[in-house]
Each structure stands twice: as structure tokens, then as C-alpha cells.
Amino acid sequence: MTDVVDPSVAERSEAEALFSFETEAPEAVRTALGMSAARIGGGVVLSMREDVTHYWSKALGFGVTAPVTAESIGEVCAFYRAQRTPQATFQIAPAFLPKEWAEVCEREGIVPASSWVKLACPTDEAVARADALGMSPARIQVAPVEADRAAEWGSVMMRAFGMPVERYAEMGAATATRPGWHPFAAWLDGEIVGTGTLHVHGGTAQMFAGAVLPHARKRGGQTALLAARARVAQELGCRLLIAETGAESGAGTAGTHNSSLHNMLRLGFQVAYERRNWSWQPRR
């Protein structure tokens, strides 16, 4: 249902948020993790050479200002080879994939991987639904992150996503006091147990890094984090919320129930389209 949102708007929102998140990390973190970035063919290209999770090296935002071509993809792959990136992911909206995509993948060593769904929601609708639900999470409280708790917040962000804390937490914590970002924490008995931040770009609000630690889940914390960020987006005059999460497997498969997806659907988000992740490695 690409009529839910223009793919150009949705792709640019995510790309600019991730570009800011990585390129504005502290210099010591960027050096230790081997981080570099470029803008190629209208998209953003991010490399983290020492990333043990193989998550943060991504090329995305393509097709917005220029068509995706074999030449631009080749240039991105050349950038990754020059940076000695061990693995990277291309994220391109299906509407922007060129007709010769299969040939491009064959030549560059790109293979299909998991799928994500892109979601969008009018900000006013998300706020109205949150108010109607009258959420009162069990002992969970959600509030903006103060600067003196940024380090703890960054650590929880990475732990909630199952990622290493050293260096990675500093990357997340750095956004807590950065212009354009609006971080929130979920609290349980004085402990930060969940994170969620909002990146604003061109009147669009991008949901980012929403997660709760395992022992504090199923208490409504993630939905409360979504609602708090939607209200801030409304105050800032953003008319549209954008988010991404993993796609669920269909019935009868060994798939998963994605609680993040269902929480967003409850607040009025709609699936705009499913987007395949494409994995690249130096000559496979």
C-alpha cells in the first residue's frame, strides 16, 4: 500500500536519521569501530568496518533524488571494498529497484536477506489513538532523557537490541543531547528499562531505537514510548510519523510474532510496503 506514504518521503526520513546517528558519533567511537560514510547516487552509504553485529554498514535512501542505476550500485560496492567493509546491507524501496536489479546483484555479489516493513501514520491520528487507549503501563513511566542519564540510556538501547555495549552505547548516548533528536526512556522502579528516540527532518518524524529490556516487556512500555514520541512530533508540527520493523512470517511458517509491529498498528500506523534487505560481501 504505497499510497499510505510516498516512498521518497519514507526512505529519506530513515536515511537521514541513520546518517546522523552514525556520522555524528564521538570521534573516538568512529575510530575504534572503523566508521566512514559517503553520499553516493542520491543515497547515504555507511560503513562500520569493526562492527561485530554486521548491522550498521548500510546503504539506503536511494531512488529519492536520482534513479538507482548499475553504476551507482557499483560505486557503493567500490566504496565498501575501499573501506574493507566485511559485510553491508542495501535497503532500497521496491518501487525504486531498477528492472535490471537481478543482473546488478549477480555482478556485484548481492543476495537477498530478511525483509522489513515500512510504516507510516498521520501524527494526529497516533496521538488521538494513544489518548483513546488511555494507557497506564504497569509501573512503567516514560519521560525525556536528561543529559546525566544519557550514558545509561545508550547502554540500555544496545542491550535491548542484543548488541554489545562497549563503544556502541556511546554512539547511542551521543544523540541524547544532539539537536534534531528527542530521546525518551521507559523507567521501572527507578531503572531505565526501555529507549526510544525521534529524529525530525523536513517536517517528518522518524521513530528510532524503540526497545525494552526483556525483564520489563509486556507491560505497555513500548507503546507508551511510541505515544510519547508522537506527542512531541505533534508539538513540533510534524504531520507524519515514519517507522520500520521486521516483517512477520506468514501463517503456517516457523515465523515470529513481532510485538513492535502490532504496537504500532494499534496506534494507527499502516504498512506502506515490505522492503527486502540485500546483503553484500566482498566477492562471495
C-alpha positions as CSV (number, residue, x, y, z in Angstrom):
1,M,0.0,0.0,0.0
2,T,2.4,2.6,-1.2
3,D,-0.5,5.1,-1.2
4,V,0.0,5.3,2.6
5,V,3.1,7.4,2.1
6,D,5.3,8.5,-0.8
7,P,8.3,6.1,-0.7
8,S,10.6,9.1,-1.3
9,V,9.5,10.6,2.0
10,A,9.7,7.4,3.9
11,E,13.1,6.4,2.6
12,R,14.7,9.8,3.1
13,S,13.4,10.0,6.6
14,E,15.1,6.8,7.6
15,A,18.3,7.5,5.7
16,E,18.8,10.9,7.2
17,A,18.2,9.6,10.7
18,L,20.7,6.8,10.4
19,F,23.2,9.1,8.7
20,S,23.1,11.5,11.6
21,F,23.2,8.7,14.2
22,E,26.4,7.2,12.8
23,T,28.3,10.2,11.4
24,E,27.9,12.4,14.5
25,A,29.1,9.7,16.9
26,P,32.1,10.7,19.0
27,E,35.4,10.7,17.1
28,A,36.9,8.1,19.4
29,V,34.0,5.8,18.7
30,R,34.2,6.3,15.0
31,T,37.9,5.5,15.0
32,A,37.5,2.4,17.2
33,L,34.7,1.0,15.1
34,G,36.2,2.0,11.7
35,M,33.3,4.2,10.7
36,S,33.1,6.1,7.5
37,A,30.3,7.5,5.3
38,A,29.6,8.9,1.9
39,R,26.7,10.2,-0.2
40,I,26.5,8.3,-3.5
41,G,23.9,8.3,-6.2
42,G,21.4,10.2,-4.0
43,G,21.7,7.8,-1.2
44,V,23.7,7.5,2.1
45,V,26.4,4.9,2.5
46,L,27.5,3.9,5.9
47,S,30.4,1.7,6.8
48,M,31.5,0.3,10.2
49,R,34.4,-2.0,9.5
50,E,34.8,-3.3,13.0
51,D,31.1,-4.0,13.6
52,V,30.8,-7.4,15.1
53,T,27.0,-7.4,14.6
54,H,27.2,-6.7,10.8
55,Y,24.1,-4.4,11.3
56,W,25.4,-0.8,11.0
57,S,27.0,-0.9,7.5
58,K,24.1,0.1,5.3
59,A,23.3,1.8,2.0
60,L,19.9,3.4,1.9
61,G,17.9,6.4,0.8
62,F,18.3,5.6,-2.9
63,G,15.8,6.5,-5.6
64,V,14.7,9.7,-4.0
65,T,16.6,12.3,-5.9
66,A,18.1,10.1,-8.7
67,P,17.2,6.7,-10.2
68,V,19.0,3.6,-8.9
69,T,21.5,2.5,-11.6
70,A,24.0,-0.3,-12.1
71,E,26.7,2.4,-12.0
72,S,25.6,3.9,-8.7
73,I,25.4,0.5,-7.0
74,G,28.8,-0.4,-8.4
75,E,30.2,2.9,-6.9
76,V,28.7,1.9,-3.5
77,C,30.3,-1.5,-3.7
78,A,33.7,0.1,-4.6
79,F,33.4,2.3,-1.6
80,Y,32.8,-0.7,0.7
81,R,35.8,-2.5,-0.8
82,A,38.0,0.6,-0.3
83,Q,36.9,0.7,3.3
84,R,37.5,-3.0,3.8
85,T,33.9,-3.4,5.0
86,P,33.3,-7.2,5.6
87,Q,29.6,-7.0,5.0
88,A,26.9,-4.4,4.2
89,T,23.2,-4.2,3.6
90,F,21.4,-2.4,0.7
91,Q,17.9,-1.1,1.7
92,I,16.0,0.1,-1.3
93,A,12.2,0.6,-1.6
94,P,10.8,-1.9,-4.1
95,A,9.4,0.9,-6.2
96,F,12.9,2.2,-6.8
97,L,14.6,-1.1,-7.8
98,P,15.7,-1.0,-11.5
99,K,14.5,-3.5,-14.0
100,E,18.0,-4.9,-14.3
101,W,18.3,-5.4,-10.5
102,A,18.9,-9.2,-10.8
103,E,21.8,-8.6,-13.2
104,V,23.2,-5.9,-10.9
105,C,23.1,-8.4,-7.9
106,E,24.7,-11.1,-9.9
107,R,27.6,-8.8,-11.0
108,E,28.2,-7.3,-7.5
109,G,27.6,-10.3,-5.4
110,I,24.4,-9.1,-3.7
111,V,22.0,-11.7,-2.3
112,P,18.5,-11.4,-0.8
113,A,18.2,-11.4,3.0
114,S,15.5,-10.7,5.5
115,S,12.6,-8.3,4.9
116,W,11.4,-5.2,6.8
117,V,8.1,-3.4,6.7
118,K,7.9,0.4,6.3
119,L,5.1,2.0,8.3
120,A,3.6,5.5,8.3
121,C,0.9,7.3,10.3
122,P,-0.5,10.8,10.5
123,T,0.8,12.3,13.7
124,D,-2.6,13.5,14.9
125,E,-4.1,10.0,14.4
126,A,-1.4,8.4,16.5
127,V,-1.9,10.9,19.3
128,A,-5.7,10.5,19.2
129,R,-5.4,6.8,19.4
130,A,-3.0,7.0,22.3
131,D,-5.4,9.3,24.2
132,A,-8.3,7.0,23.4
133,L,-6.4,3.9,24.7
134,G,-5.8,5.7,28.0
135,M,-2.7,3.7,28.5
136,S,-1.4,3.2,32.1
137,P,1.6,0.9,31.7
138,A,2.1,-1.4,34.7
139,R,4.6,0.5,36.9
140,I,6.3,1.8,33.7
141,Q,6.9,5.5,33.4
142,V,8.1,7.3,30.2
143,A,9.9,10.6,30.3
144,P,12.5,12.6,28.3
145,V,16.1,11.6,28.9
146,E,18.2,14.0,31.0
147,A,21.8,14.6,30.0
148,D,23.2,13.0,33.1
149,R,21.4,9.7,32.3
150,A,22.5,9.6,28.6
151,A,25.2,7.0,29.2
152,E,22.8,4.6,30.9
153,W,20.2,5.2,28.3
154,G,22.7,4.4,25.5
155,S,23.7,1.2,27.3
156,V,20.0,0.1,27.6
157,M,19.4,0.9,23.9
158,M,22.1,-1.5,22.8
159,R,21.3,-4.2,25.4
160,A,17.6,-4.2,24.4
161,F,18.6,-4.9,20.8
162,G,21.1,-7.6,21.8
163,M,24.1,-5.6,20.8
164,P,27.5,-5.0,22.5
165,V,27.7,-2.1,24.9
166,E,31.3,-1.0,24.6
167,R,31.6,1.8,22.0
168,Y,28.1,1.1,20.7
169,A,26.4,2.6,23.8
170,E,28.5,5.8,23.4
171,M,27.2,6.1,19.8
172,G,23.6,5.9,21.1
173,A,24.2,8.2,24.1
174,A,25.6,10.9,21.9
175,T,22.2,11.5,20.3
176,A,20.6,12.3,23.7
177,T,21.8,15.9,23.7
178,R,22.0,16.4,19.9
179,P,19.8,18.9,18.1
180,G,17.1,17.2,15.9
181,W,16.8,14.2,18.3
182,H,14.2,13.8,21.0
183,P,15.1,10.9,23.3
184,F,12.8,9.2,25.8
185,A,13.3,6.5,28.4
186,A,11.0,3.9,30.0
187,W,11.5,3.6,33.7
188,L,10.7,0.7,36.0
189,D,11.3,1.2,39.8
190,G,14.0,3.9,39.1
191,E,15.8,1.8,36.4
192,I,15.9,2.7,32.7
193,V,14.4,-0.4,31.0
194,G,13.5,1.0,27.6
195,T,14.5,3.5,25.0
196,G,13.0,5.4,22.0
197,T,14.1,8.5,20.2
198,L,12.7,10.6,17.5
199,H,14.6,12.2,14.6
200,V,13.0,15.2,12.8
201,H,13.9,16.0,9.3
202,G,11.9,18.2,6.9
203,G,8.7,18.1,8.9
204,T,8.7,14.3,9.1
205,A,9.3,12.5,12.4
206,Q,11.3,9.2,12.3
207,M,10.8,6.7,15.1
208,F,14.2,5.3,16.1
209,A,15.7,2.8,18.6
210,G,12.5,1.8,20.3
211,A,13.1,-1.3,22.5
212,V,12.6,-2.6,26.0
213,L,14.8,-4.9,28.1
214,P,13.4,-8.5,28.3
215,H,12.5,-8.4,32.0
216,A,10.3,-5.3,31.5
217,R,8.4,-6.3,28.4
218,K,4.7,-7.0,28.2
219,R,4.0,-4.0,30.5
220,G,3.0,-1.5,27.8
221,G,6.3,0.3,27.8
222,Q,7.0,0.2,24.1
223,T,3.5,1.5,23.3
224,A,4.0,4.3,25.8
225,L,7.3,5.2,24.2
226,L,5.6,5.4,20.8
227,A,2.9,7.6,22.2
228,A,5.3,10.0,24.0
229,R,7.2,10.5,20.8
230,A,4.1,11.0,18.7
231,R,3.0,13.8,21.1
232,V,6.4,15.5,20.8
233,A,6.2,15.2,17.0
234,Q,2.7,16.9,17.1
235,E,4.1,19.7,19.3
236,L,6.9,20.2,16.7
237,G,4.4,20.5,13.9
238,C,5.4,17.2,12.2
239,R,2.4,15.8,10.3
240,L,3.8,12.3,9.5
241,L,5.4,9.6,11.6
242,I,7.7,7.0,9.9
243,A,8.9,3.7,11.3
244,E,10.4,0.3,10.3
245,T,10.4,-3.1,11.9
246,G,10.9,-6.7,10.9
247,A,8.3,-8.4,8.7
248,E,6.4,-11.2,10.2
249,S,6.3,-14.7,8.6
250,G,3.0,-15.9,7.3
251,A,0.7,-18.4,8.9
252,G,1.9,-22.0,8.8
253,T,5.6,-21.0,8.8
254,A,8.2,-21.1,11.6
255,G,7.8,-17.3,11.8
256,T,7.7,-14.9,14.7
257,H,5.1,-12.6,16.3
258,N,6.5,-9.0,16.1
259,S,5.2,-7.2,19.1
260,S,6.8,-3.9,17.9
261,L,4.7,-4.2,14.7
262,H,1.5,-4.8,16.5
263,N,2.1,-2.0,18.9
264,M,2.5,0.4,16.0
265,L,-0.6,-0.9,14.3
266,R,-2.6,-0.3,17.5
267,L,-1.6,3.4,17.3
268,G,-2.8,3.8,13.7
269,F,0.4,3.0,11.8
270,Q,-0.2,1.4,8.4
271,V,2.2,-0.8,6.5
272,A,3.2,1.2,3.4
273,Y,5.3,-1.6,1.8
274,E,7.6,-4.5,2.6
275,R,11.2,-3.9,1.7
276,R,13.8,-6.7,1.2
277,N,17.2,-6.3,2.7
278,W,20.0,-7.1,0.2
279,S,23.3,-8.4,1.6
280,W,26.7,-7.6,0.1
281,Q,30.1,-9.1,0.9
282,P,33.4,-8.7,-1.0
283,R,33.4,-11.3,-3.8
284,R,31.4,-14.2,-2.3
